[in-house]
Amino acid sequence: MPQFMEKDPNAKRDFTVDLSGVLPTGVTISSVSWTVPAGLTSESVSNTTTTATIRLSGGTLGETYQVVCRTTWSNAEIDDRTIKIRMVSK
């Protein structure tokens, strides 16, 4: 089920996907890629062995965007997580 977040269109915010509760014992995140729809801008991305983070800017007030985080794990499994981000005035 997608996770809903809120962001002001003028803000630059970090959004983090935490996989610590789903990674098997001894398995870590090897690499991360993000799919960002038109209208949002990826400012930066980073990851640890259990989390993936993206900093986003932009967006149109009232719109909802779906951002997909794809992680590849050290055991070669691939996992996708979708974040839905609503643009609101804050």
Backbone as a ProteinNet text record, in pm:
[ID]
protein_1_A
[PRIMARY]
MPQFMEKDPNAKRDFTVDLSGVLPTGVTISSVSWTVPAGLTSESVSNTTTTATIRLSGGTLGETYQVVCRTTWSNAEIDDRTIKIRMVSK
[TERTIARY]
84.9	0	89.5	65	148.3	137.6	245.5	256.7	225.7	142.8	110.3	191.9	250.5	327.4	273.9	306.8	268.3	392.7	386.7	497.4	441.7	497.5	465.2	542.9	480.9	552.5	682	692.1	811.8	920.2	889.3	984	1075.2	1193.8	1284.6	1283.5	1236.6	1219.9	1280	1329.1	1378.6	1264.4	1260.7	1165.9	1248.6	1224.2	1305.2	1218.4	1267.8	1207.9	1297.2	1239.2	1312.3	1276.1	1372.8	1349.4	1403.3	1441.8	1501.6	1409	1278.5	1183.6	1152.9	1199.6	1168	1291.5	1407.9	1529.3	1558.2	1584.9	1621.6	1751.4	1771.3	1891.3	2016.1	2107.4	2232.9	2227.5	2109.1	2093	2088.9	2153.7	2158.4	2118.4	2094.9	2068	2200.7	2207.8	2328.4	2322.7	2204.2	2189.4	2045	2027.3	1895.1	1877.7	1758.4	1722.6	1581.9	1553.2	1423.4	1361.5	1231	1155.1	1072.4	1101.2	1037.3	956.2	826.1	742.9	773	732.8	745	671.6	731.1	672.2	747.7	812	897.9	1043	1134	1276.1	1350.4	1432.8	1520.5	1643.9	1661.1	1776.9	1898.6	1873.3	1982.1	1923.6	2006.1	1966.8	2081.7	2046.2	2146.6	2085.5	2172.6	2121	2219.9	2165.9	2246	2223.8	2262.8	2241.6	2095.5	2012	1871.5	1771.5	1819.9	1728.9	1769.7	1670.9	1694.7	1626.5	1697.6	1646.2	1657.8	1553.2	1554.8	1511.7	1577	1535.7	1464	1339.4	1255.7	1223.3	1212.6	1164.3	1058.2	986.4	887.6	753.2	672.7	538	435.7	311.3	201	98	61.1	-36.4	-161.7	-206.5	-326.2	-301.3	-183.4	-150.6	-97.5	-110.7	-50.5	42	164.1	265.6	303.9	337	387.6	536.4	614.6	759	792.5	870.7	901.7	1049.2	1072.1	1206.9	1233	1333.5	1371.8	1505.4	1504.2	1627.2	1668.5	1798.8	1856.1	1930.2	1903.3	1959.6	2084.3	2162.3	2287.2	2264.7	2142.7	2112.2	2050.9	2059.4	2013	1861.4	1787.4	1644.6	1627.1	1514.9	1480.8	1345.1	1332.5	1209.4	1171.2	1043.5	991.7	898.8	912	822.2	775.4	644.4	585.7	546.6	584.8	543.8	451.3	333.7	245.4	263.2	292.2	320.3	217.7	139.1	38.3	98.7	72.5	120.1	15.1	57	-31.8	39.5	-37.4	18.5	46	168.9	206.7	253.2
-118	0	124.4	217.8	337.3	420.2	485.4	572.8	715.5	791.4	928.3	1027.4	1124.7	1231.9	1364.1	1473.1	1606.1	1691.4	1781.4	1872.5	2001.9	2113.1	2242.8	2254.2	2305.7	2316.4	2398.8	2490.2	2573.5	2511.4	2399.6	2337.2	2238.7	2219.1	2110.5	2017.6	1893.2	1800.2	1665.1	1601.5	1464.4	1367.3	1260	1150.5	1022.7	943.2	824.1	699.4	595.8	463	379.3	325.9	245.3	98.5	19.1	-123.1	-212	-152.5	-230.5	-340.3	-320	-419.8	-530.2	-517.5	-619.1	-688.9	-632.7	-697.6	-824	-934.6	-1057.4	-1037.1	-1114.5	-1106.1	-1118.3	-1022.1	-1024	-963.6	-924.6	-865.8	-713.7	-643.9	-497.7	-441.7	-312.3	-243	-223.3	-271.1	-255.8	-131.1	-104.5	13.3	60.3	187.3	250.9	333.7	329.5	421.9	473	592.4	656.3	694.5	679.1	727.1	844.7	962	1086.5	1141.1	1166.7	1215.1	1360.9	1397.5	1536.9	1625.6	1739.7	1833.7	1837.3	1727.4	1722.1	1714.4	1763	1758.6	1684.5	1588.5	1519.1	1605.5	1653.2	1738.1	1653.2	1541.8	1452.6	1319.7	1216.8	1084	1027.9	944.5	877.1	750.4	663	544.4	494.4	417.6	344.2	196.6	109.6	-32.5	-72.4	17.8	-16	90.9	207.8	315.9	376.8	438.3	512.7	648.3	755.8	891.4	970.8	1050.1	1142	1279.6	1383.6	1521.8	1573.1	1617	1663.4	1811.2	1877.4	2014.9	2022.4	2135.5	2157.5	2095.3	2083.8	2031.9	2142	2102.5	2195.4	2177.5	2286.9	2285	2208.4	2115.2	2036.8	1905.6	1887.6	1763.2	1657.3	1531.4	1419.1	1346.8	1321.6	1258	1122.9	1027.6	898	889.6	866.5	852.3	707.9	641.5	500.5	485	413.8	380.7	233.7	207	68.6	39.7	-62.1	-102.6	-241	-256.8	-387.8	-427.9	-550.4	-598.2	-682	-701.6	-778.2	-924.7	-975.6	-1113	-1116.5	-1003.4	-986.4	-969	-964.7	-934.4	-786.8	-754.7	-616.4	-586.6	-467.5	-427.6	-286.6	-265.8	-132.3	-86	40.5	105	236.1	261.5	382.3	477.7	602.7	709.3	801.4	829.7	929.3	1059.1	1166.1	1295.8	1397.9	1448.5	1551.6	1689.2	1776.4	1913.7	1997.5	2052.4	2132.7	2262.3	2362.2	2488.1	2475.1	2501.9	2491.2	2625.1
0	0	0	-89.3	-95.5	31.9	62.7	177.4	130.8	206.2	169.1	251	183.1	246.8	193.8	262.3	215.2	198.6	100.5	72.4	17.1	60.7	1.4	-129.8	-236.2	-364.2	-357.2	-260.3	-248.3	-160.2	-96.9	-4.4	-75.5	-17.5	-54.5	65.5	44.5	156.1	126.7	233.1	225	251.7	175.3	194.7	202.9	307.5	333	334	268.3	272.5	364.3	471.2	569	549.7	509.5	485.3	596.8	708.4	816.8	867.5	857.4	904.7	805.3	681.1	579.1	521.3	541.8	491.2	572.2	503.5	575.3	655.4	757	839.5	752.8	770.4	697.4	558.2	512.1	378.4	391.9	299.7	301.4	164.7	159.8	33.8	-39.4	-162.4	-244.3	-331.1	-389.4	-474.7	-473.4	-511.3	-509	-634.8	-692.5	-799.8	-771.7	-817	-794.4	-927.8	-939.5	-1054.6	-1006.2	-1063.6	-1021	-1138.1	-1117.4	-1228.2	-1264.3	-1385.8	-1430.1	-1331.5	-1302.4	-1207.3	-1076.3	-1041	-922.7	-968.6	-883.2	-914.2	-804.2	-844.5	-751.1	-729.3	-606.7	-573.2	-535.7	-463.9	-424.9	-378.5	-381.8	-333.4	-250.4	-152.7	-71.2	-14.9	37	103.7	206.9	301.7	398	366.9	456.5	434.2	452.5	513	538.7	494.8	451.1	411.7	278.2	211	86.8	101.9	66.9	85.9	-43	-70.1	-183.8	-134.9	-183.5	-156	-280	-259.9	-370.2	-356.9	-472.9	-478.9	-588.6	-590.9	-695.3	-664.2	-767.5	-754.6	-774.5	-801.5	-825	-714.2	-651.6	-542.4	-584.8	-498.9	-526.1	-597.8	-655.6	-727.4	-630.9	-671.1	-599	-695.6	-650.6	-733.8	-674	-760.7	-716.4	-748.7	-644.4	-656.7	-620	-705.4	-682.2	-645.7	-536.3	-490.7	-521.3	-603	-634.6	-566.5	-481.8	-414.9	-463.1	-481.4	-508	-381.6	-338.9	-212.8	-237.3	-132.8	-143.8	-182.4	-166.9	-210.2	-350.2	-424	-562.2	-575.8	-465	-474.9	-508.4	-574.5	-608.8	-548.4	-486.4	-419.3	-463.6	-492.6	-525.7	-414.8	-376.1	-279.6	-341.2	-332.1	-389.5	-277.8	-293.2	-201.8	-280.2	-225.1	-285.4	-208.7	-284.1	-223.2	-269.1	-174.6	-202.4	-184.2	-278.9	-269	-194.3	-80.8	2.9	41.1	74.5	122.1	270.8	309.8	452.4	503.9
[MASK]
++++++++++++++++++++++++++++++++++++++++++++++++++++++++++++++++++++++++++++++++++++++++++

